[in-house]
Amino acid sequence: MVRAKKSSDEIEAFRAALKATRGKTARSSLYRWLRSNHDHFLQDWHEGADWPAFVQAFTALGLTDRTGKPPIPETARKIWLQVRKDIAKDKAREQAKRAPSLMQDEIAPGVRAAPDRETDNAPRPRMTIEIRPATPRLDAAVTRSLSQSTTAARPSLPPTKPAETGDDANAQIRRVLDEIDATKVPIPRKV
């Protein structure tokens, strides 16, 4: 689709119409003044935010809100808050643009270097994770008393033939069960 070229008369008419309505649709003169004098007004604002006094000064300067009326304290305060938000956004954008870009061999702060797979041909050591149940550390006297109290209550297994290794299977099982019981912590009784 080919667009027809706009004549310069139409463009000038558009600009004139935009200029005539700009006071009602664009930012107010108060907004523009607060934005251009942000740092100076910020000092006065920190000394004491007396909005009725500020509004009298704005009216004396001929500043108006978006509708072309002199501002009231609440409107002026809201416009000031909007100016602060907009300036903060602009500063954040500028800071993001100025963020230092990293060179080819640089690493961002807080990032640890990973070995380069192409230049580091040495095999990586395998990590071994040792997972085992937690056992409480008990002194020898407590361990001995626990094993004696639990083995006395356990019925003994019937004797069987010794295994080919020379150890009795029941003795091995009993020894394992005793070791397990020695690590158990007894549950206190309700009083």
PyMOL commands that set and color helices and strands:
alter all, ss='L'
color gray80, all
select helices_A, chain A and resi 8-25+29-36+38-47+51-61+73-97+140-153+169-183
alter helices_A, ss='H'
color red, helices_A
deselect
rebuild
show_as cartoon
